[in-house]
Amino acid sequence: MVLVHEKLYQSKDLGRIDYSEYIKSLTGSVFRSYNADPFAIRMNINVKEVYLNLDSAIHCGLIINELVSNSLKHAFPQSTKGEINIDFQHDDKGNYTLKVSDNGVGFPETLNFRETESLGLQLVLNLVEQLEGTIELDKSKGTSFIIKFVQKKHEEGR
């Protein structure tokens, strides 16, 4: 959590944070903290011209941190190779879609992510709720969390 705040406060304009560079830096730090092999697990980031206000940026940073950490901990057992993808897009109406996915072993079929005892997933659910957004889980190809929210016009960092 400290890293999230540290990276955000290094931004030149706290009202308009370039999220592409921030995500690259954040995920690099997460990879280092888990001692993940970047040659075994590839990080793909697709974020173009996404600017967020400080509150939304902090919430999304914490969500990304938790979901990427979960992928590194659970998706690729015994040094399995794979990919983690982050796609973050928006439209002109302030609708944002954040997708964090991996092509690992997949989310356990018997586990309901909305009712888990995992503190990390509980944090993600609370952060999405604070964004007044929605979260869905797609288990068809690995694990994919899709978060949608609206950044209100008067709060937008663009």
N, CA and C atoms as an extended XYZ file, in Angstrom:
474
Properties=species:S:1:pos:R:3:atomname:S:1:resname:S:1:resid:I:1 pbc="F F F"
N         0.828       -1.185        0.000 N   MET     1
C         0.000        0.000        0.000 CA  MET     1
C         0.877        1.256        0.000 C   MET     1
N         1.984        1.174        0.706 N   VAL     2
C         2.907        2.301        0.745 CA  VAL     2
C         3.450        2.590       -0.646 C   VAL     2
N         3.778        1.538       -1.383 N   LEU     3
C         4.306        1.699       -2.735 CA  LEU     3
C         3.301        2.418       -3.632 C   LEU     3
N         2.036        2.056       -3.507 N   VAL     4
C         0.998        2.696       -4.315 CA  VAL     4
C         1.004        4.199       -4.069 C   VAL     4
N         0.983        4.595       -2.806 N   HIS     5
C         0.974        6.020       -2.481 CA  HIS     5
C         2.266        6.709       -2.923 C   HIS     5
N         3.396        6.047       -2.713 N   GLU     6
C         4.682        6.615       -3.092 CA  GLU     6
C         4.731        6.921       -4.580 C   GLU     6
N         4.309        5.960       -5.404 N   LYS     7
C         4.338        6.161       -6.853 CA  LYS     7
C         3.389        7.275       -7.279 C   LYS     7
N         2.220        7.325       -6.663 N   LEU     8
C         1.255        8.352       -7.046 CA  LEU     8
C         1.721        9.750       -6.657 C   LEU     8
N         2.315        9.880       -5.496 N   TYR     9
C         2.738       11.197       -5.057 CA  TYR     9
C         3.976       11.702       -5.797 C   TYR     9
N         4.637       10.819       -6.561 N   GLN    10
C         5.749       11.245       -7.403 CA  GLN    10
C         5.255       11.871       -8.705 C   GLN    10
N         3.958       11.748       -8.957 N   SER    11
C         3.367       12.299      -10.172 CA  SER    11
C         3.464       13.817      -10.149 C   SER    11
N         3.647       14.408      -11.327 N   LYS    12
C         3.752       15.867      -11.428 CA  LYS    12
C         2.435       16.563      -11.140 C   LYS    12
N         1.321       15.921      -11.511 N   ASP    13
C        -0.003       16.520      -11.338 CA  ASP    13
C        -0.924       15.485      -10.710 C   ASP    13
N        -1.216       15.625       -9.412 N   LEU    14
C        -2.028       14.637       -8.705 CA  LEU    14
C        -3.456       14.584       -9.212 C   LEU    14
N        -3.901       15.592       -9.914 N   GLY    15
C        -5.249       15.586      -10.465 CA  GLY    15
C        -5.328       14.883      -11.808 C   GLY    15
N        -4.168       14.527      -12.346 N   ARG    16
C        -4.131       13.900      -13.675 CA  ARG    16
C        -2.934       12.960      -13.724 C   ARG    16
N        -3.158       11.716      -13.372 N   ILE    17
C        -2.081       10.744      -13.263 CA  ILE    17
C        -2.067        9.858      -14.502 C   ILE    17
N        -0.922        9.815      -15.197 N   ASP    18
C        -0.739        8.960      -16.380 CA  ASP    18
C        -0.657        7.521      -15.905 C   ASP    18
N        -1.712        6.772      -16.149 N   TYR    19
C        -1.818        5.453      -15.569 CA  TYR    19
C        -0.964        4.397      -16.259 C   TYR    19
N        -0.612        4.577      -17.492 N   SER    20
C         0.210        3.604      -18.191 CA  SER    20
C         1.577        3.465      -17.519 C   SER    20
N         2.242        4.581      -17.318 N   GLU    21
C         3.566        4.558      -16.674 CA  GLU    21
C         3.457        4.082      -15.235 C   GLU    21
N         2.418        4.493      -14.559 N   TYR    22
C         2.219        4.080      -13.172 CA  TYR    22
C         2.064        2.562      -13.072 C   TYR    22
N         1.253        1.950      -13.945 N   ILE    23
C         1.033        0.501      -13.905 CA  ILE    23
C         2.328       -0.249      -14.206 C   ILE    23
N         3.110        0.234      -15.155 N   LYS    24
C         4.392       -0.412      -15.458 CA  LYS    24
C         5.297       -0.415      -14.234 C   LYS    24
N         5.360        0.703      -13.558 N   SER    25
C         6.186        0.805      -12.369 CA  SER    25
C         5.641       -0.068      -11.234 C   SER    25
N         4.337       -0.012      -11.031 N   LEU    26
C         3.703       -0.786       -9.966 CA  LEU    26
C         3.896       -2.285      -10.179 C   LEU    26
N         3.608       -2.776      -11.387 N   THR    27
C         3.727       -4.220      -11.635 CA  THR    27
C         5.186       -4.674      -11.577 C   THR    27
N         6.100       -3.808      -11.988 N   GLY    28
C         7.521       -4.149      -11.851 CA  GLY    28
C         7.893       -4.351      -10.396 C   GLY    28
N         7.364       -3.503       -9.530 N   SER    29
C         7.623       -3.629       -8.095 CA  SER    29
C         6.989       -4.894       -7.523 C   SER    29
N         5.779       -5.218       -7.988 N   VAL    30
C         5.111       -6.440       -7.517 CA  VAL    30
C         5.917       -7.663       -7.952 C   VAL    30
N         6.383       -7.677       -9.190 N   PHE    31
C         7.195       -8.797       -9.677 CA  PHE    31
C         8.446       -8.960       -8.833 C   PHE    31
N         9.104       -7.834       -8.520 N   ARG    32
C        10.321       -7.905       -7.705 CA  ARG    32
C        10.007       -8.397       -6.291 C   ARG    32
N         8.899       -7.952       -5.717 N   SER    33
C         8.583       -8.359       -4.341 CA  SER    33
C         8.266       -9.852       -4.250 C   SER    33
N         7.769      -10.452       -5.325 N   TYR    34
C         7.499      -11.891       -5.350 CA  TYR    34
C         8.642      -12.673       -5.980 C   TYR    34
N         9.702      -11.973       -6.336 N   ASN    35
C        10.858      -12.597       -6.973 CA  ASN    35
C        10.433      -13.411       -8.198 C   ASN    35
N         9.499      -12.862       -8.954 N   ALA    36
C         8.964      -13.539      -10.141 CA  ALA    36
C         9.941      -13.409      -11.303 C   ALA    36
N        10.056      -14.460      -12.061 N   ASP    37
C        10.938      -14.489      -13.223 CA  ASP    37
C        10.217      -13.855      -14.414 C   ASP    37
N        10.648      -12.676      -14.863 N   PRO    38
C         9.971      -12.012      -15.986 CA  PRO    38
C        10.124      -12.761      -17.311 C   PRO    38
N        11.016      -13.742      -17.370 N   PHE    39
C        11.144      -14.555      -18.572 CA  PHE    39
C        10.157      -15.717      -18.549 C   PHE    39
N         9.735      -16.121      -17.361 N   ALA    40
C         8.757      -17.209      -17.224 CA  ALA    40
C         7.332      -16.662      -17.236 C   ALA    40
N         7.134      -15.541      -16.574 N   ILE    41
C         5.798      -14.933      -16.512 CA  ILE    41
C         5.897      -13.556      -17.157 C   ILE    41
N         5.246      -13.428      -18.284 N   ARG    42
C         5.294      -12.171      -19.034 CA  ARG    42
C         4.155      -11.255      -18.598 C   ARG    42
N         4.471       -9.989      -18.442 N   MET    43
C         3.487       -8.971      -18.075 CA  MET    43
C         3.149       -8.174      -19.323 C   MET    43
N         1.877       -8.174      -19.713 N   ASN    44
C         1.413       -7.406      -20.873 CA  ASN    44
C         0.488       -6.298      -20.375 C   ASN    44
N         0.815       -5.076      -20.731 N   ILE    45
C         0.027       -3.927      -20.278 CA  ILE    45
C        -0.502       -3.179      -21.491 C   ILE    45
N        -1.818       -3.047      -21.555 N   ASN    46
C        -2.470       -2.315      -22.633 CA  ASN    46
C        -3.279       -1.178      -22.010 C   ASN    46
N        -2.627       -0.043      -21.864 N   VAL    47
C        -3.254        1.133      -21.267 CA  VAL    47
C        -2.807        2.333      -22.086 C   VAL    47
N        -3.756        2.992      -22.732 N   LYS    48
C        -3.411        4.150      -23.545 CA  LYS    48
C        -4.245        5.340      -23.130 C   LYS    48
N        -3.571        6.402      -22.787 N   GLU    49
C        -4.214        7.677      -22.457 CA  GLU    49
C        -5.310        7.544      -21.407 C   GLU    49
N        -4.995        6.838      -20.341 N   VAL    50
C        -5.903        6.770      -19.198 CA  VAL    50
C        -5.333        7.677      -18.121 C   VAL    50
N        -6.117        8.681      -17.773 N   TYR    51
C        -5.747        9.613      -16.713 CA  TYR    51
C        -6.837        9.567      -15.661 C   TYR    51
N        -6.425        9.430      -14.409 N   LEU    52
C        -7.378        9.317      -13.310 CA  LEU    52
C        -7.103       10.375      -12.260 C   LEU    52
N        -8.152       10.701      -11.503 N   ASN    53
C        -7.939       11.566      -10.347 CA  ASN    53
C        -7.263       10.752       -9.251 C   ASN    53
N        -6.838       11.397       -8.207 N   LEU    54
C        -6.061       10.741       -7.163 CA  LEU    54
C        -6.820        9.599       -6.502 C   LEU    54
N        -8.077        9.826       -6.122 N   ASP    55
C        -8.844        8.772       -5.443 CA  ASP    55
C        -9.004        7.541       -6.315 C   ASP    55
N        -9.429        7.725       -7.553 N   SER    56
C        -9.599        6.586       -8.460 CA  SER    56
C        -8.265        5.902       -8.722 C   SER    56
N        -7.209        6.683       -8.853 N   ALA    57
C        -5.885        6.118       -9.113 CA  ALA    57
C        -5.426        5.232       -7.959 C   ALA    57
N        -5.652        5.677       -6.736 N   ILE    58
C        -5.260        4.879       -5.573 CA  ILE    58
C        -6.070        3.591       -5.517 C   ILE    58
N        -7.383        3.704       -5.694 N   HIS    59
C        -8.232        2.517       -5.663 CA  HIS    59
C        -7.808        1.505       -6.737 C   HIS    59
N        -7.625        1.975       -7.952 N   CYS    60
C        -7.249        1.076       -9.050 CA  CYS    60
C        -5.854        0.494       -8.834 C   CYS    60
N        -4.944        1.280       -8.303 N   GLY    61
C        -3.601        0.775       -8.014 CA  GLY    61
C        -3.622       -0.358       -7.005 C   GLY    61
N        -4.419       -0.206       -5.968 N   LEU    62
C        -4.532       -1.262       -4.965 CA  LEU    62
C        -5.192       -2.509       -5.547 C   LEU    62
N        -6.196       -2.316       -6.390 N   ILE    63
C        -6.860       -3.452       -7.046 CA  ILE    63
C        -5.860       -4.204       -7.922 C   ILE    63
N        -5.127       -3.479       -8.755 N   ILE    64
C        -4.139       -4.103       -9.637 CA  ILE    64
C        -3.086       -4.827       -8.822 C   ILE    64
N        -2.606       -4.194       -7.767 N   ASN    65
C        -1.603       -4.804       -6.899 CA  ASN    65
C        -2.099       -6.149       -6.365 C   ASN    65
N        -3.318       -6.185       -5.862 N   GLU    66
C        -3.873       -7.420       -5.287 CA  GLU    66
C        -4.072       -8.495       -6.353 C   GLU    66
N        -4.639       -8.127       -7.485 N   LEU    67
C        -4.939       -9.129       -8.510 CA  LEU    67
C        -3.673       -9.676       -9.166 C   LEU    67
N        -2.684       -8.829       -9.410 N   VAL    68
C        -1.415       -9.309       -9.966 CA  VAL    68
C        -0.701      -10.180       -8.932 C   VAL    68
N        -0.741       -9.785       -7.666 N   SER    69
C        -0.141      -10.598       -6.601 CA  SER    69
C        -0.793      -11.974       -6.547 C   SER    69
N        -2.134      -12.017       -6.645 N   ASN    70
C        -2.837      -13.303       -6.639 CA  ASN    70
C        -2.407      -14.170       -7.815 C   ASN    70
N        -2.261      -13.562       -8.984 N   SER    71
C        -1.799      -14.328      -10.151 CA  SER    71
C        -0.409      -14.901       -9.906 C   SER    71
N         0.479      -14.096       -9.383 N   LEU    72
C         1.844      -14.563       -9.137 CA  LEU    72
C         1.878      -15.670       -8.082 C   LEU    72
N         1.002      -15.584       -7.084 N   LYS    73
C         0.985      -16.585       -6.009 CA  LYS    73
C         0.307      -17.890       -6.422 C   LYS    73
N        -0.739      -17.800       -7.245 N   HIS    74
C        -1.585      -18.973       -7.454 CA  HIS    74
C        -1.685      -19.498       -8.890 C   HIS    74
N        -1.480      -18.666       -9.878 N   ALA    75
C        -1.786      -19.062      -11.267 CA  ALA    75
C        -0.714      -19.927      -11.921 C   ALA    75
N         0.508      -19.826      -11.455 N   PHE    76
C         1.616      -20.486      -12.147 CA  PHE    76
C         2.435      -21.344      -11.171 C   PHE    76
N         1.874      -22.468      -10.744 N   PRO    77
C         2.589      -23.308       -9.774 CA  PRO    77
C         3.831      -23.959      -10.383 C   PRO    77
N         4.798      -24.203       -9.533 N   GLN    78
C         6.019      -24.924       -9.911 CA  GLN    78
C         6.684      -24.332      -11.145 C   GLN    78
N         6.837      -23.028      -11.147 N   SER    79
C         7.562      -22.300      -12.205 CA  SER    79
C         6.947      -22.474      -13.590 C   SER    79
N         5.631      -22.645      -13.649 N   THR    80
C         4.937      -22.716      -14.926 CA  THR    80
C         5.079      -21.385      -15.647 C   THR    80
N         5.232      -21.436      -16.962 N   LYS    81
C         5.307      -20.206      -17.751 CA  LYS    81
C         3.898      -19.703      -18.049 C   LYS    81
N         3.774      -18.384      -18.216 N   GLY    82
C         2.473      -17.836      -18.541 CA  GLY    82
C         2.511      -16.335      -18.709 C   GLY    82
N         1.319      -15.769      -18.763 N   GLU    83
C         1.171      -14.330      -18.982 CA  GLU    83
C         0.151      -13.746      -18.020 C   GLU    83
N         0.413      -12.519      -17.626 N   ILE    84
C        -0.552      -11.703      -16.889 CA  ILE    84
C        -0.823      -10.493      -17.770 C   ILE    84
N        -2.094      -10.174      -17.945 N   ASN    85
C        -2.484       -9.057      -18.812 CA  ASN    85
C        -3.268       -8.018      -18.026 C   ASN    85
N        -2.971       -6.766      -18.304 N   ILE    86
C        -3.754       -5.659      -17.755 CA  ILE    86
C        -4.210       -4.812      -18.932 C   ILE    86
N        -5.518       -4.700      -19.070 N   ASP    87
C        -6.117       -3.825      -20.076 CA  ASP    87
C        -6.935       -2.788      -19.325 C   ASP    87
N        -6.733       -1.532      -19.651 N   PHE    88
C        -7.459       -0.452      -18.982 CA  PHE    88
C        -7.872        0.550      -20.046 C   PHE    88
N        -9.176        0.686      -20.258 N   GLN    89
C        -9.709        1.542      -21.315 CA  GLN    89
C       -10.795        2.448      -20.746 C   GLN    89
N       -11.135        3.468      -21.511 N   HIS    90
C       -12.236        4.353      -21.135 CA  HIS    90
C       -12.870        4.912      -22.403 C   HIS    90
N       -14.074        5.458      -22.219 N   ASP    91
C       -14.727        6.130      -23.341 CA  ASP    91
C       -14.925        7.604      -22.994 C   ASP    91
N       -15.527        8.353      -23.893 N   ASP    92
C       -15.701        9.794      -23.701 CA  ASP    92
C       -16.698       10.150      -22.613 C   ASP    92
N       -17.475        9.172      -22.155 N   LYS    93
C       -18.484        9.438      -21.132 CA  LYS    93
C       -17.975        9.162      -19.720 C   LYS    93
N       -16.706        8.820      -19.592 N   GLY    94
C       -16.141        8.556      -18.272 CA  GLY    94
C       -16.331        7.134      -17.789 C   GLY    94
N       -16.689        6.210      -18.699 N   ASN    95
C       -16.828        4.792      -18.351 CA  ASN    95
C       -15.461        4.120      -18.481 C   ASN    95
N       -15.015        3.494      -17.407 N   TYR    96
C       -13.711        2.836      -17.387 CA  TYR    96
C       -13.890        1.335      -17.244 C   TYR    96
N       -13.045        0.580      -17.943 N   THR    97
C       -13.021       -0.871      -17.825 CA  THR    97
C       -11.587       -1.300      -17.572 C   THR    97
N       -11.389       -1.949      -16.438 N   LEU    98
C       -10.089       -2.488      -16.048 CA  LEU    98
C       -10.205       -4.004      -16.053 C   LEU    98
N        -9.327       -4.657      -16.801 N   LYS    99
C        -9.335       -6.113      -16.866 CA  LYS    99
C        -7.943       -6.609      -16.478 C   LYS    99
N        -7.909       -7.443      -15.446 N   VAL   100
C        -6.664       -8.070      -15.012 CA  VAL   100
C        -6.858       -9.566      -15.185 C   VAL   100
N        -6.020      -10.179      -16.034 N   SER   101
C        -6.216      -11.590      -16.350 CA  SER   101
C        -4.883      -12.321      -16.399 C   SER   101
N        -4.980      -13.652      -16.292 N   ASP   102
C        -3.806      -14.490      -16.486 CA  ASP   102
C        -4.236      -15.761      -17.212 C   ASP   102
N        -3.287      -16.453      -17.786 N   ASN   103
C        -3.581      -17.709      -18.484 CA  ASN   103
C        -3.075      -18.901      -17.683 C   ASN   103
N        -3.124      -18.765      -16.377 N   GLY   104
C        -2.641      -19.809      -15.482 CA  GLY   104
C        -3.651      -20.924      -15.265 C   GLY   104
N        -3.547      -21.582      -14.121 N   VAL   105
C        -4.339      -22.779      -13.817 CA  VAL   105
C        -5.819      -22.482      -13.620 C   VAL   105
N        -6.181      -21.246      -13.459 N   GLY   106
C        -7.591      -20.887      -13.331 CA  GLY   106
C        -8.035      -20.769      -11.883 C   GLY   106
N        -9.117      -20.067      -11.706 N   PHE   107
C        -9.700      -19.844      -10.387 CA  PHE   107
C       -10.453      -21.107       -9.982 C   PHE   107
N       -10.312      -21.563       -8.749 N   PRO   108
C       -10.995      -22.795       -8.335 CA  PRO   108
C       -12.508      -22.722       -8.563 C   PRO   108
N       -13.047      -23.751       -9.205 N   GLU   109
C       -14.480      -23.802       -9.526 CA  GLU   109
C       -15.351      -23.744       -8.277 C   GLU   109
N       -14.863      -24.309       -7.193 N   THR   110
C       -15.674      -24.397       -5.972 CA  THR   110
C       -15.625      -23.136       -5.125 C   THR   110
N       -14.813      -22.174       -5.499 N   LEU   111
C       -14.637      -20.960       -4.698 CA  LEU   111
C       -15.447      -19.809       -5.268 C   LEU   111
N       -16.246      -19.176       -4.427 N   ASN   112
C       -16.996      -17.986       -4.808 CA  ASN   112
C       -16.172      -16.772       -4.392 C   ASN   112
N       -15.665      -16.028       -5.369 N   PHE   113
C       -14.762      -14.920       -5.043 CA  PHE   113
C       -15.447      -13.823       -4.231 C   PHE   113
N       -16.762      -13.742       -4.289 N   ARG   114
C       -17.493      -12.728       -3.523 CA  ARG   114
C       -17.663      -13.113       -2.054 C   ARG   114
N       -17.434      -14.381       -1.735 N   GLU   115
C       -17.623      -14.850       -0.362 CA  GLU   115
C       -16.380      -15.550        0.180 C   GLU   115
N       -15.242      -15.222       -0.340 N   THR   116
C       -13.999      -15.853        0.083 CA  THR   116
C       -13.482      -15.241        1.393 C   THR   116
N       -12.652      -15.989        2.071 N   GLU   117
C       -12.005      -15.485        3.282 CA  GLU   117
C       -10.688      -14.786        2.960 C   GLU   117
N       -10.314      -14.765        1.700 N   SER   118
C        -9.082      -14.108        1.275 CA  SER   118
C        -9.174      -12.604        1.530 C   SER   118
N        -8.274      -12.101        2.345 N   LEU   119
C        -8.278      -10.666        2.646 CA  LEU   119
C        -8.016       -9.834        1.392 C   LEU   119
N        -7.177      -10.353        0.493 N   GLY   120
C        -6.880       -9.635       -0.739 CA  GLY   120
C        -8.109       -9.451       -1.603 C   GLY   120
N        -8.879      -10.520       -1.799 N   LEU   121
C       -10.094      -10.408       -2.612 CA  LEU   121
C       -11.169       -9.593       -1.902 C   LEU   121
N       -11.230       -9.675       -0.582 N   GLN   122
C       -12.171       -8.821        0.156 CA  GLN   122
C       -11.814       -7.351       -0.039 C   GLN   122
N       -10.520       -7.047       -0.033 N   LEU   123
C       -10.067       -5.679       -0.285 CA  LEU   123
C       -10.466       -5.235       -1.679 C   LEU   123
N       -10.259       -6.096       -2.678 N   VAL   124
C       -10.631       -5.761       -4.048 CA  VAL   124
C       -12.126       -5.456       -4.135 C   VAL   124
N       -12.958       -6.302       -3.548 N   LEU   125
C       -14.408       -6.083       -3.565 CA  LEU   125
C       -14.779       -4.762       -2.896 C   LEU   125
N       -14.141       -4.443       -1.779 N   ASN   126
C       -14.417       -3.175       -1.090 CA  ASN   126
C       -13.982       -1.974       -1.918 C   ASN   126
N       -12.848       -2.081       -2.584 N   LEU   127
C       -12.361       -0.980       -3.418 CA  LEU   127
C       -13.281       -0.751       -4.613 C   LEU   127
N       -13.749       -1.834       -5.236 N   VAL   128
C       -14.684       -1.705       -6.358 CA  VAL   128
C       -15.976       -1.048       -5.880 C   VAL   128
N       -16.423       -1.430       -4.709 N   GLU   129
C       -17.635       -0.825       -4.144 CA  GLU   129
C       -17.436        0.668       -3.904 C   GLU   129
N       -16.256        1.056       -3.407 N   GLN   130
C       -15.963        2.473       -3.186 CA  GLN   130
C       -15.913        3.256       -4.495 C   GLN   130
N       -15.508        2.588       -5.565 N   LEU   131
C       -15.524        3.219       -6.890 CA  LEU   131
C       -16.941        3.275       -7.465 C   LEU   131
N       -17.892        2.645       -6.760 N   GLU   132
C       -19.270        2.496       -7.235 CA  GLU   132
C       -19.288        1.747       -8.559 C   GLU   132
N       -18.432        0.730       -8.624 N   GLY   133
C       -18.297       -0.049       -9.847 CA  GLY   133
C       -18.830       -1.456       -9.698 C   GLY   133
N       -18.568       -2.255      -10.724 N   THR   134
C       -18.945       -3.659      -10.736 CA  THR   134
C       -17.701       -4.502      -11.002 C   THR   134
N       -17.760       -5.752      -10.567 N   ILE   135
C       -16.661       -6.679      -10.819 CA  ILE   135
C       -17.254       -8.020      -11.226 C   ILE   135
N       -16.654       -8.605      -12.249 N   GLU   136
C       -17.075       -9.923      -12.731 CA  GLU   136
C       -15.841      -10.790      -12.876 C   GLU   136
N       -16.052      -12.092      -12.783 N   LEU   137
C       -14.977      -13.061      -12.947 CA  LEU   137
C       -15.290      -13.948      -14.137 C   LEU   137
N       -14.336      -14.036      -15.064 N   ASP   138
C       -14.450      -14.919      -16.227 CA  ASP   138
C       -13.408      -16.022      -16.045 C   ASP   138
N       -13.873      -17.273      -15.947 N   LYS   139
C       -12.983      -18.411      -15.741 CA  LYS   139
C       -12.777      -19.228      -17.012 C   LYS   139
N       -13.193      -18.705      -18.163 N   SER   140
C       -13.154      -19.495      -19.397 CA  SER   140
C       -11.734      -19.764      -19.898 C   SER   140
N       -10.806      -18.853      -19.661 N   LYS   141
C        -9.409      -19.022      -20.100 CA  LYS   141
C        -8.511      -18.490      -18.992 C   LYS   141
N        -8.179      -19.316      -18.028 N   GLY   142
C        -7.405      -18.840      -16.890 CA  GLY   142
C        -8.323      -18.079      -15.946 C   GLY   142
N        -7.860      -16.950      -15.478 N   THR   143
C        -8.639      -16.125      -14.558 CA  THR   143
C        -8.650      -14.695      -15.080 C   THR   143
N        -9.823      -14.109      -15.150 N   SER   144
C        -9.959      -12.748      -15.650 CA  SER   144
C       -10.968      -11.987      -14.799 C   SER   144
N       -10.506      -10.921      -14.160 N   PHE   145
C       -11.388      -10.032      -13.410 CA  PHE   145
C       -11.644       -8.795      -14.255 C   PHE   145
N       -12.926       -8.448      -14.421 N   ILE   146
C       -13.317       -7.278      -15.201 CA  ILE   146
C       -14.024       -6.309      -14.269 C   ILE   146
N       -13.449       -5.128      -14.121 N   ILE   147
C       -13.984       -4.091      -13.241 CA  ILE   147
C       -14.442       -2.933      -14.098 C   ILE   147
N       -15.671       -2.487      -13.868 N   LYS   148
C       -16.210       -1.340      -14.601 CA  LYS   148
C       -16.661       -0.290      -13.597 C   LYS   148
N       -16.339        0.961      -13.916 N   PHE   149
C       -16.775        2.061      -13.068 CA  PHE   149
C       -16.851        3.330      -13.897 C   PHE   149
N       -17.535        4.315      -13.357 N   VAL   150
C       -17.655        5.616      -13.996 CA  VAL   150
C       -16.918        6.619      -13.133 C   VAL   150
N       -16.005        7.331      -13.759 N   GLN   151
C       -15.349        8.429      -13.045 CA  GLN   151
C       -16.161        9.675      -13.352 C   GLN   151
N       -16.698       10.265      -12.346 N   LYS   152
C       -17.605       11.397      -12.514 CA  LYS   152
C       -16.891       12.570      -13.165 C   LYS   152
N       -17.612       13.285      -14.017 N   LYS   153
C       -17.033       14.388      -14.803 CA  LYS   153
C       -16.285       15.397      -13.937 C   LYS   153
N       -16.886       15.799      -12.813 N   HIS   154
C       -16.212       16.804      -11.979 CA  HIS   154
C       -14.986       16.254      -11.266 C   HIS   154
N       -14.824       14.913      -11.274 N   GLU   155
C       -13.664       14.315      -10.627 CA  GLU   155
C       -12.603       13.896      -11.620 C   GLU   155
N       -12.927       13.910      -12.899 N   GLU   156
C       -12.020       13.380      -13.882 CA  GLU   156
C       -10.702       14.116      -13.898 C   GLU   156
N        -9.645       13.324      -14.105 N   GLY   157
C        -8.311       13.904      -14.198 CA  GLY   157
C        -7.920       14.188      -15.627 C   GLY   157
N        -8.869       14.159      -16.566 N   ARG   158
C        -8.524       14.422      -17.960 CA  ARG   158
C        -8.998       15.781      -18.366 C   ARG   158
